[in-house]
Amino acid sequence: MKRLPRIEHYGLIGDMQTSAHVCDDGSIDWLCLPRFDSPAPFAALLGTQKHGAWRMAPAAAYEGGAGATAARRYVGESLVLETVWTTPSGSAKVTDFMPPRDGAPQVIRIVEGTAGQIAMASTLRARPGYGRVSPWIHELGGRMIAEGGGDALWLDTSTGQVEKDGAIVSSFTVTAGESVAFVLSWGPSHGVAPEIPDPDAALAATLAFWEDWTSQCTYAGPHREAVVRSLITLKAMTYAPSGGIVAAPTTSLPEEIGGDRNWDYRYTWLRDASTTLGALLGSGYWKEAEAWRRWLLRAVAGDPENLQIMYGITGERDLPERELRWLPGYENSVPVRIGNGAVDQLQLDVYGYVIETLYLAHQSGVARCGDTAVLHQRLVEHLAERWQTPDEGIWEIRGERRHFVHSKVMAWAAIDRTIRLVEAGALDADLFALIELREAIHQEVCTRGFDPVRNTFTQSYGSQEVDAALLLIPRVGFLPPDDPRVLGTVEVVRQQLSTPDGLVRRYPTAGDRIGLDGLNGDEGTFLLCSFWMVDALALTGRLDEAHALFDRLLALRTDLGLLAEEYDPATGRQLGNFPQAYSHIGVIGSALLLQQLDAGAPAAEAGVLLAVGV
């Protein structure tokens, strides 16, 4: 029986159209084909091996693991994963990767003997339809095929393969200097057979792709390794054909083990994608901003009045939420959901994030686009009409709408960045009206969203709770970092939402009762919010504390440098969908901000570049 791995035991490989999760025991337990949001033929991550997985490991590891140890790493600055297995008889290196796609999506696993002799085993159990379909396994022209419904998985290798108990099984031995390659290709079951690539040539091309891409990074600070790994992870979550960016490549990894806060993140949230693009822009990657801008124009189309908070990766609007009742969930955390009901929510902060990214793109030298200017103007006109409306806020509450302070602050940021573009001659709009609107929003937030008795802004107008998103007030330039109201807010958030080691929760939850977010249950500390605390401490003059917290957060990364959405200090484990774009944005943003402040940049200037940390 395969042990239950923790979320952080997984590595990520991908081809910028989908990705696979490779466990440290050699098993690929999650893979959606052909896209991030497609059904998964390997869904053991949310169930058991019977729901689909592909394990490649020494025979000794299958027999309980005695005498078989593994060490893994990414090859240089790439998304090529290398695992070295050692047994008493010898050792072997398994190289896992997905070539940037030029045809059928493929997972390639190359096993190379490095010392002595080692017996290896491959067990591929495909279960299309999120583990629901048992495929027809057969041989055709020396190639093994697993076909089920509309999916066909072709497995090619030079060693022998047989069907056994609904799986494609290979047993082989490699000695030092020998190698055996396995190529898994996907295609529609009614289509023609995919071509068999040259595995070694595909590996060389994949490494060359990542070497070229990472060479464009402009960050050269003290945390380059962490920043580049986060950039690679964000790039891996970009759907290359459209420019859309998923929030995470998984669904339903729980925010609380055994709880039901399990959501599908395989879509493009405007907020997440905007902040991702900001992080990329701040690191020298402007081509991705151009691709995302085209995606935005297609997704929003001629209907900005009905702006959604999220879309499918090619701009789809209909993302109905449903439950997959045949999957038992990660460590029995149910339900397993696909689709996301939050698609119909109103979140006014999204306008601020989108417009901020358009502003940053302009500042980074991305050529002006007339169509984008028209969209920008219509978004601002619509925001001017709606900014006083209550909404569901940044955290997508499933309870009653409220006047969230963060939403209003981001509405202010949208107008502020628009004013800057008008003043720079990059946008045509009524400057006087915009300045009046900016002032009106500012005055209302400072009056209705601030508690003078406790000297803190509140989660929503008139509430007693605070929210980690309030830490962004100095980051967006709503108030200067040394304003007493900012200092008070940072301290209250720290007192009420921080753990003893400084990690930060999003907002208070209510355990078994229904909380203010309309949900019961609790969750871990939210890693992005903890990076926001790093930024807030740094901007308010507590640089030593900021550096200490940043180092603590970097230490939470996996051995491969990856972060999930949340972290549970009580159990010392990661929680939530994995890897999470938001968390890796936090790494990049805080690293860039600390670099600026360490170099002597004034806090007020360094902070007015939003939470993306550019």
Secondary structure, DSSP 8 states (H G I E B T S, - for coil): ------GGGEEEEE-SS-EEEEETTSEEEEE-SSSTTS--SB-GGGS-GGG-EEEEEEHHHHTTSTT-EEEEEESSSSS-EEEEEEETTEEEEEEEE----SSS-EEEEEEEEEEEEEEEEEEEE--HHHHT---EEEEETTEEEEEETTEEEEEEESS--EEETTEEEEEEEEEBT-EEEEEEEEEETTS-------HHHHHHHHHHHHHHHHTT----STTHHHHHHHHHHHHHTEETTTTEE-S-S-B---SSTTSS---B--SEEHHHHHHHHHHHHHTT--HHHHHHHHHHHHHHTT-GGG--SEE-TT-------EE-TT---GGG----EES-GGGG---THHHHHHHHHHHHHHHTT----HHHHHHHHHHHHHHHHHTTS-B-TTTT-SS--B-BHHHHHHHHHHHHHHHHHHHTTSS-S-HHHHHHHHHHHHHHHHHHSEETTTTEE-SBTT-S---GGGGGTTTTTSS-TT-HHHHHHHHHHHHHHB-TTS-B-SS---BTS--TTS--B---EEHHHHHHHHHHHHHTT-HHHHHHHHHHHHTTS-TTS---SEEETTTTEEESSSS-HHHHHHHHHHHHHHHHHHTT--HHHHHSSTTTT-
